[in-house]
């Protein structure tokens, strides 16, 4: 079992769990799904960490692109105008 800290909250992930990842940035979606590299060192280091967890825990990861307006994390993270 692993704990993973995401954009909002903490998640407990067990071996062979199915994890659904919803992204509102096309660049991140392409990085994760199509394994396109980026020049951002921060992102690349985090991706190595995430890839390691996926392999160690034998996770079934499913990615989905969503509209930024549908991103519920934005309501918690972004200031209200």
Buried (B, 14 or more C-beta within 10 A) or exposed (E): EEEBEEEEEEEEBEEEBEBEBBBBEEEBBBBBBEEEEEEEEEBEEEBEEBEEBBEEBEBEBEBEEEEEEEBEEEEEEEEEE
